[in-house]
């Protein structure tokens, strides 16, 4: 590693012409420890942006900044500007509607201890998106269909969501996320707890969802990043080192740190 120097410059194309979300000079602190250093990055509308890098490099921390999940962590401070459709989400924006617009799927499936139906209907109910049973029925079916789960669960909607397999639970959580009509979906290693077959289904789903949603995904799997994303951002020690078209990042990286990680020299 001594022959690989970090330069305080992001290579590639961190900014895009039609951003859905913009990050400018973001710094994140946990108490006195700085986890993110001066990151500027755009996420384009309807793109899948993959964030990769070694454990502890800050990619999940940055992802959680995008819908203010870090607000729940004592001592966490976020500096800089993070905007959704040019509006600073750390300004006067209410966090509840923000998290409806920017949904999140976590590493481990976390269905509510409710029925499959109520898992999906919960968000629309608390956000007032529906009032009549027929409206909830339509939202539940549409969301489960978009999540590729309807055919598997349509005859047992009243059964607990926790009774599904791991892959089905994760697709249920995706259905729960899209039931409130988000604009952006954040995914924090959504397949790390799943087997290869379930992972393949989630990856197929990501490709389908990107037609209607902007997606940012953190993944430890470089193969997954290569399969599902249009652009890939590489992080190292809290800094954005390189971001570019995914194919270029994996076949012709512009920074030696990126090349070292991709070729397995560290990470």
C-alpha positions, 0 to 999 in steps of 0.5 A: 500500500505504500506505493499508492497515494491518495490525492484530494481529488475525485476522478471520473464524473461525480456530477451529472446533467439531470441529478435527482439528488446532489451532495456537495462538500459533505462531511460527517462526524461521529463525535470527534471522529470524521467518517466522511470527508468533503464528498461531492456526488450526484445521483441521476434520475432513474439511474442505479448508482453503486457505492463500493469500497472496503468495510468502514470506508463510509459508504453506508454512512453516506447512504444514510445521510440521503434520508437523514437516517443518521439523525437517529444516531447520537453525536452524528453531525452532517455538514455540507449540502444534500439536496433532493430536487434542488431542495436541501434535505437538512434545511426546513424539510420535514423528515417524515415526508422526506423518508416517504420520498426517499425510502430505504431497504436495509441489510437484513430483511425487517418485516413488521410483526404484522400480516403481509397485507398490513406490512405493505398497507402500513405506510400508505395508512400513516401517510394518508395515501388511502382511506378505503379498503379498495384503495388499500387493496390496489396499493398492496397488490400493485406494490407486491407485483412491482416487488415480484412477490404477488404470485407467491403470496396472493393467497396468504396475505393475512399470514405473518410477513415474518413467516416468509423466506429471507428472500421473500421477506426482503422483497416484502420490505421493497414492496413496503418501501414502494407502497408510499410512492418514493422517488428514490430507493436506498439499498444498504447491502440488500442481498448480503443475508440472502442465498444466490437464487434470492439475490438474483431475484433482487437484482432482477427487481432492481433493474425493473425498479430503475425504470421508475425510481432512482436507486443508490445501492451499497454493496460489498459485492463488486460483481453485484455492482457490475451487474446492477448499476450504471455508475459506480462510486469507490470510497476509501477511508471516508473519501470518494476516490472515483466515480464513473460509468460502471464498466469503466470503473471495473475495466479501466479504473483511473485511480490506483486505489480503485485499481488495487481494490478491484484487483484484490490487492486490498479490501 
